[in-house]
Amino acid sequence: MTDNDTANQGREAADVLENPAFKAGIQAMRNEVIQQWKSCPIRDAEGQLLLLQLAKLTDKFESMLAGYVQGGKLAQEKININALRNESATRKMMRRVL
């Protein structure tokens, strides 16, 4: 994946994380898992384990999107640095003067 692709992926992930529908959906999912976990009998070890896995999966999904955002920011910085490195000497001087 190129830096441009990674930067685009990061911007798209940021759009998802900032989307009110996504925020509401992920919060509803967390609330539902917690509610089911509380109502699950203590003797039901398998059910408790499955609900724990679902809670961790929800958190992992959100953290993966946040990782894509950070990766996109890093890729955009690399793109910006490479653009500055490829800048002509005349343009560099003009940028410093202005």
PLY file of the C-alpha trace (Angstrom):
ply
format ascii 1.0
element vertex 98
property float x
property float y
property float z
element edge 97
property int vertex1
property int vertex2
end_header
0.00 0.00 0.00
1.40 3.40 -0.95
1.59 6.39 1.38
-1.26 8.01 -0.55
-3.42 4.92 -0.06
-2.59 4.83 3.65
-3.34 8.55 4.04
-6.70 8.07 2.28
-7.50 5.07 4.45
-6.72 7.14 7.54
-9.01 9.95 6.41
-11.81 7.47 5.72
-11.32 5.82 9.12
-11.48 9.25 10.77
-14.73 9.93 8.94
-16.15 6.67 10.30
-15.02 7.35 13.87
-16.51 10.86 13.75
-19.80 9.68 12.22
-22.67 10.10 14.72
-24.38 6.92 13.50
-21.19 4.90 14.07
-20.71 6.41 17.52
-24.29 5.59 18.46
-24.05 2.08 17.02
-20.80 1.18 18.77
-22.10 2.58 22.07
-25.35 0.63 21.70
-23.34 -2.51 20.99
-21.23 -1.98 24.12
-24.31 -1.34 26.23
-26.02 -4.46 24.89
-22.99 -6.66 25.57
-22.68 -5.31 29.10
-26.39 -5.82 29.74
-26.26 -9.40 28.47
-23.11 -10.03 30.49
-24.83 -8.81 33.67
-27.87 -10.99 33.03
-25.80 -14.08 32.18
-25.82 -16.67 34.98
-22.50 -17.01 36.78
-22.57 -20.77 36.21
-22.64 -20.19 32.44
-18.89 -20.02 31.96
-19.12 -20.45 28.18
-21.65 -17.64 27.86
-19.51 -15.37 30.04
-16.48 -16.16 27.90
-18.33 -15.47 24.65
-19.61 -12.14 25.94
-16.12 -11.19 27.10
-14.82 -12.00 23.63
-17.56 -9.88 22.06
-16.70 -6.95 24.34
-13.02 -7.27 23.42
-13.88 -7.54 19.73
-15.89 -4.31 19.90
-12.96 -2.50 21.53
-10.48 -4.03 19.08
-12.51 -2.89 16.06
-12.63 0.69 17.31
-8.91 0.68 18.17
-8.07 -0.67 14.72
-9.90 2.26 13.12
-8.01 4.64 15.43
-4.78 2.94 14.32
-5.70 3.54 10.69
-6.23 7.22 11.51
-2.79 7.47 13.10
-1.20 5.56 10.23
-2.88 7.92 7.78
-1.52 10.95 9.63
1.98 9.48 9.53
1.70 8.70 5.83
0.49 12.25 5.12
3.49 13.65 7.00
5.80 11.44 4.94
4.14 12.72 1.77
4.61 16.32 2.95
8.27 15.74 3.84
8.96 14.10 0.49
7.30 17.01 -1.28
9.57 19.44 0.57
12.65 17.37 -0.24
11.77 17.38 -3.92
11.23 21.11 -3.93
13.56 23.15 -6.16
16.17 25.44 -4.60
14.46 28.54 -6.01
11.13 27.53 -4.53
12.73 26.81 -1.15
14.26 30.28 -1.09
10.96 31.89 -2.05
9.15 29.97 0.67
11.67 31.15 3.29
11.48 34.77 2.13
7.69 34.85 2.08
0 1
1 2
2 3
3 4
4 5
5 6
6 7
7 8
8 9
9 10
10 11
11 12
12 13
13 14
14 15
15 16
16 17
17 18
18 19
19 20
20 21
21 22
22 23
23 24
24 25
25 26
26 27
27 28
28 29
29 30
30 31
31 32
32 33
33 34
34 35
35 36
36 37
37 38
38 39
39 40
40 41
41 42
42 43
43 44
44 45
45 46
46 47
47 48
48 49
49 50
50 51
51 52
52 53
53 54
54 55
55 56
56 57
57 58
58 59
59 60
60 61
61 62
62 63
63 64
64 65
65 66
66 67
67 68
68 69
69 70
70 71
71 72
72 73
73 74
74 75
75 76
76 77
77 78
78 79
79 80
80 81
81 82
82 83
83 84
84 85
85 86
86 87
87 88
88 89
89 90
90 91
91 92
92 93
93 94
94 95
95 96
96 97
